[in-house]
Amino acid sequence: MTKFKATVFIRLRKNVDDSPGNAVRDASRRLSDLEINKLRLGKVIDIYCEAPDMEYAIKELHLLTDRLYANTVMEDWDYEIEEI
């Protein structure tokens, strides 16, 4: 078995309203002088796993992300994976 580290990045689709992100943007404007025009929140998931090979690890990562980690109706996702 080979050890892998995968990082999954999950973000709301551009056409989905991000009410929590808007609230954080507004609070940021009150605390800072930065001109923050848009702020969107997302999720990052770090996964440490073992699999027979990279191809199998990627296949299972796709399965888990599409069915469990991301709400694919309103979120897009991408990932990085490396052998460790």
C-alpha positions in Angstrom: 0.0 0.0 0.0 1.1 3.5 -0.8 0.4 6.5 1.5 -1.1 9.6 0.0 -2.1 13.1 1.2 -5.0 14.7 -0.6 -6.3 18.2 -0.2 -9.9 18.9 -1.4 -11.0 22.5 -2.0 -14.7 23.0 -2.0 -16.2 26.4 -3.1 -19.7 27.6 -3.7 -20.5 28.0 -7.4 -20.3 31.6 -8.7 -24.0 32.0 -9.1 -24.8 30.8 -5.5 -25.3 33.6 -2.9 -22.8 33.3 -0.1 -24.6 34.9 2.8 -22.0 33.8 5.4 -19.3 35.2 3.2 -21.1 38.5 2.9 -21.4 38.7 6.7 -17.6 38.0 7.1 -16.9 40.6 4.3 -19.0 43.2 6.1 -17.3 42.5 9.5 -13.9 42.7 7.8 -14.7 46.1 6.4 -15.5 47.3 10.0 -12.2 46.0 11.3 -9.9 46.9 8.5 -9.3 49.6 5.9 -8.9 47.0 3.1 -11.2 47.5 0.2 -12.8 44.0 0.2 -15.3 43.9 -2.6 -16.1 40.2 -2.5 -15.4 37.5 0.0 -16.5 33.9 -0.4 -16.1 31.1 2.1 -15.3 27.5 1.3 -14.0 24.3 2.8 -10.6 22.6 2.7 -10.4 19.0 3.6 -7.0 17.3 4.3 -7.1 13.5 3.8 -4.3 11.1 4.7 -4.9 7.7 3.3 -3.4 4.5 1.9 -4.3 2.9 -1.5 -2.8 0.3 -3.8 -1.8 3.1 -6.3 -2.5 6.7 -7.3 -5.2 5.8 -9.8 -7.2 4.0 -7.2 -6.7 6.8 -4.7 -8.0 9.4 -7.2 -11.0 7.2 -8.1 -12.0 6.9 -4.5 -11.4 10.6 -3.8 -13.8 11.5 -6.6 -16.4 9.1 -5.2 -16.2 10.5 -1.7 -16.1 14.1 -2.7 -19.1 13.8 -5.1 -21.2 11.8 -2.7 -20.2 13.1 0.7 -17.8 16.0 1.0 -19.4 18.4 -1.5 -22.9 19.4 -2.3 -22.5 19.2 -6.1 -25.8 21.0 -6.7 -24.3 24.2 -5.4 -20.5 23.6 -4.9 -17.6 23.0 -7.2 -14.5 21.1 -6.0 -10.9 20.4 -7.0 -8.1 18.6 -5.3 -4.4 18.1 -5.0 -2.9 14.7 -4.2 0.6 13.5 -3.6 2.4 10.4 -2.5 4.0 10.7 0.9 
